[in-house]
Amino acid sequence: MFAFTLAIAGLLAGPPTLSEPVRLQAAGKDIVAGNGHAAPWLHDWDGDGKLDLLVGQYAHGRLMVYRNIGTNKEPQYAKGKAFKPEGTGAEINYG
């Protein structure tokens, strides 16, 4: 398993630059993206005005949702939960 890392784009005039990758944590533990193929996305999932972290995982087509319990400037992520529409498990065919 590979620990999930995210490079944050700098918002400067001219071409964007990337900072060094950092390990992100949820509930005090490194976020691990299964087999290492992850598709992270920041989105206000729960409508509270804070950007939550969504991580699509290649293995089994799962989507993990990490709610931001901090702020947009200093995010803190809660323990991840698998996306379950209408209370059932959800997987997308892959491969």
N, C-alpha and C positions, 0 to 999 in steps of 0.2 A: 504494500500500500504506500501511496505517496501522500505526503501532507499537502494540503491545498494552499497555494500561494496566489497572490493577486498583485499585479503591478498597477499602480495608480498613475493616471495621466496627469501631467502638469498643465495648468491652464495659463499658458504664456502667449504673448503675441508671436506669431510665426508658427512654425511646425511644432506639434506637441512633443513633449519629451516624457519618457517613462522613468519613474524612480526605481530603486532596487526593489525586488519582490519582498514582501513581508508575510509572515505566517499569520493567518487570521484565526481567532479563537471564538468559540461559542460555549457559554457556560463554563469558562475557565479551561477548556481543552482545545487543542489544535483541531481545526476542521480537516477531516480526512475525506478525500473524494474517491473512495473505492480503488479502482484500478488506475487512477491518475488522469483519466480523460474526463474533464469537467468543463461545464459551460456556465461560468458565474454571471449573474446579472443583478444589478441593484434596481429595486422597484418598491414603491410604497404598496406592499401587498395587502396590508390590513387597513389602509386609509387613515392612519394616524399622523400623516405628514412626515414620517421618518422613512428613510430608504432602508428596506429590509434586503437581506441577501438571499437570492435564489440560486441554487446550484443544480443544474441538470447533470445527471450522471449517465455516462455512456452505458455502463453495465446495467442491464435490465430496464433502461429508459426511465429511471426514477427522477423525481424532482424533490429536492430537499429545500425547506423554507426555514430560514433563520431570522426571526423577528429582531429588529433593532430596538433594544430597550434603553439605549443611550440617546445620543443626539446625532444629527447628520454630520456635525463637525467632529464629534468624538463618538463614533458608533460602538455599541456593545451588543453582541448578538446572544440571544437566548439559545438554549439547546435546540438543535434542528429537529424538525418534524417532517415526515414524508407527506407530500401532498396527497390528500384523500378526498376526491370530490364526492360529496353526498355521503361521507363516512365510509366509503369503500376504498380499497387499495387501487392505485392507478399505475399502470405501466404502459409505455409506448414501444411498439415493435421496433427493433433496431437491427442493424447488420446488413 
